Amino acid sequence: MDIVAAAAAAAVLYVFGVRPGFAEAEMDTSGLARLGAGLLVAAVVVFAIEELVTGTAVMLATSRPFALVLRTLWRTRLIVALGEIVTAGPFAVVIGLDKRAMIALPAVMLVLHLAVTYRLRIREERRAWEHLAALTDALSARDLHAVLHTAAVGAVGLFGARAADIEIQGGERLVRADSEAGEAGVVYDGPASEAPDMAGARTMVRHEIRRDATGLQGVVRLYLTGRRDVLSVREQATLRAFAANLSTSLDGVHAYGLLAEDAHRHELAATQDPDTRLPNRTALLSRVTAKATGTCHVVVVRLENYQFLADAIGRDRALRVLNQLAGRLCRAARDAASVVGRVGDAEFALVMWNLSKDTAYQRACWAVAALRRLVTDEQGPLSVRASAGMTSGPAAQAHDLLDAAERVMWRAVRAGQDRLVSYQAAPMPSTSLARELLDARMSISCEPIVDLTTGRIVMVQATPRFLYSRHDVFAADEDIYQLIDDEEALQDLARKVISRSVSAATTWREALPRTAMIVPVPARALTPQFADSLREMLSGYGVAASSLVLEVAEPTALRDRNTIEQLRHYGVRLLLANFGSDQNSFEALNAADWSFLRLHPAYALDAGWRPARSVIRAAADLSIDLGFAVIAPGIAAEDEREELATLGCALGSGSLFGGTMFPSQLRNHARLWQPRALPGRARVLRLHRSG
């Protein structure tokens, strides 16, 4: 380039009549004018040749358009030109003084070349890292589509490639950007197997995106053109940084996608039943409030034997049956003025409006009759027992109407009314759970508790159960007591439980005259008024207070220490149940002076388990220090009996000693059983069945 430029400049000066020589020649005014004009034109020619050759070389090396090269290299060309001018001036002066100074010209030009090259390299690296930083900021998006497109277009500009591919998920998606038209843009987005071949690409550089990642890992491909067949060291470092940033962005997109799925799932769970896809109670009431006008008719349907079916036929088949029944109920809501929802485990609600009461009642009866028809699946027909309650009222009171319809349905179920739909207009007076339990029938089961050493029956555990409806039986324990807040109602329940248990004890008292009875009562019911009424009750039945042991549910709720002392003064003893079940067991030890302690069944049933042995030993040590007897429930074999007795348990119950039975069965059982002592521990006969 320099030789051609110098020859062209000499030719221009020759045309203008400038003849360089070794001898100095005098010039007149016209000669000086020709020399100035020739030098100016020669400079323009040299500049044009240099720009043309430099731009063409850069265009061929980078595959960039010529106009783009001219626009982007102007600062570099200006620096080079200024450097040449600055260098030429002093050298002209120095050469004029001594021509031997021309020997240093190559060295000076080399230094200038190295300085400019270093300047260009620094500028290029800074531009690349600035571009990478801007690209990293652009990749911090939550949309996968935007991240992939931005990464593909940015890779083309960052590495000056012909094209770039971003492939993720093992080829499920590939995004390609191309710079053939001068401006990089996405030319393909789809499966990698359907991507067109890259024509004209001389070299491909491949870099994997986090091979060990568990998210949207993939591959970056760069298609190079021109003389380059590999990336420089700086470009390789840039490619690794780019791949790491892209991997982080893809992981972020993947995480945001999972969060969006979870949010959608939680949103559905908050408004939709997961088994039947029907609206739940909250969504049902929201729809009714938003759509219903005028009088609203609410029907609550309960599948009474659904829990029994689920236990008998399995959950999967029961869910299929439930979905068939839900479909039948949805067909009853065949217009826009009705909605169906699942409001309980085995309860549905049908809400209708813009209908007369008679029309709504007939539709409700048709729906319940459809539910009572046989349900047939691949394993045969099944019958479902459905009961329903219906009420009517203003649509604005949908929540109260739903509660009222449930109360109508439950009253009909408890009363045994065999009707399709029980109807009562709102408002329905609400009834507390305690009142419903007080009105419900009660059954009493009994379980003998024996002395583990001698095998003699020393106590009887009473297990009262409330017959809440035809298919619902609730045990009188802490699980049901915790749902009642009214202390007066709890005292009434406790009196009812003790009264029925004492009455049932008359059946077996003849066979076990000196045996104490354990009855479960809520801790919050133990008040001075309750203690006085209990004393009067026992006196009325002619039962000694010493024969009654109160199993206290929720023992940490005991608040009146004086009442406990009053009961102990009467002779009533207390039992702490389920010892070892949670951290409150040790707190409950200080709540009262206990006479008995019963282990949690999880420990007593597996005495060979090391933590269980530790709990049992702790209970035995406490029994020595605090003066009470330890009861081990759930004993099924003689080796368990021996093991628990060895560990320090004084009393026990379980199937080995008869298990749970009715009072009349306990009477016969007590007459047939003869105690049998453990070997080496007592001289009485060992417990066994006879007859």
Sequence and secondary structure as in RCSB ss.txt:
>XXXX:A:sequence
MDIVAAAAAAAVLYVFGVRPGFAEAEMDTSGLARLGAGLLVAAVVVFAIEELVTGTAVMLATSRPFALVLRTLWR
TRLIVALGEIVTAGPFAVVIGLDKRAMIALPAVMLVLHLAVTYRLRIREERRAWEHLAALTDALSARDLHAVLHT
AAVGAVGLFGARAADIEIQGGERLVRADSEAGEAGVVYDGPASEAPDMAGARTMVRHEIRRDATGLQGVVRLYLT
GRRDVLSVREQATLRAFAANLSTSLDGVHAYGLLAEDAHRHELAATQDPDTRLPNRTALLSRVTAKATGTCHVVV
VRLENYQFLADAIGRDRALRVLNQLAGRLCRAARDAASVVGRVGDAEFALVMWNLSKDTAYQRACWAVAALRRLV
TDEQGPLSVRASAGMTSGPAAQAHDLLDAAERVMWRAVRAGQDRLVSYQAAPMPSTSLARELLDARMSISCEPIV
DLTTGRIVMVQATPRFLYSRHDVFAADEDIYQLIDDEEALQDLARKVISRSVSAATTWREALPRTAMIVPVPARA
LTPQFADSLREMLSGYGVAASSLVLEVAEPTALRDRNTIEQLRHYGVRLLLANFGSDQNSFEALNAADWSFLRLH
PAYALDAGWRPARSVIRAAADLSIDLGFAVIAPGIAAEDEREELATLGCALGSGSLFGGTMFPSQLRNHARLWQP
RALPGRARVLRLHRSG
>XXXX:A:secstr
 HHHHHHHHHHHHHHTT    SS     HHHHHHHHHHHHHHHHHHHHHHHHHHHHHHHHHH   HHHHHHHSHH
HHHHHHHHHHHHHHHHHHHHHH GGGGGGHHHHHHHHHHHHHHHHHHHHHHHHHHHHHHHHHHH  S HHHHHHH
HHHHHHHHHT SEEEEEEGGGTEEEEEE TTSS EEEEEE GGG    TT  EEEEEEE TT SSS EEEEEEE 
TT  S  HHHHHHHHHHHHHHHHHHHHHHHHHHHHHHHHHHHHHHHB TTT  B HHHHHHHHHHH  SEEEEEE
EEETTHHHHHHHH HHHHHHHHHHHHHHHHHH  STTEEEEEEETTEEEEEEESS HHHHHHHHHHHHHHHHS E
EETTEEE   EEEEEEEEEGGGHHHHHHHHHHHHHHHHHHT   S EE  S      HHHHHHHSEEEEEEEEEE
ETTT  EEEEEEEEEEE SSS EEESSHHHHTT   HHHHHHHHHHHHHHHHHHHHHHTTTSTT EEEEEEEGGG
  HHHHHHHHHHHHHHT  GGGEEEEEESGGG   HHHHHHHHHHT EEEEEEETSSTHHHHHHTTS  SEEEE 
HHHHTTTTSHHHHHHHHHHHHHHHHHT EEEE    SHHHHHHHHHHT  EE SGGGT SB HHHHHHHHHH B 
   TTT SS   B   
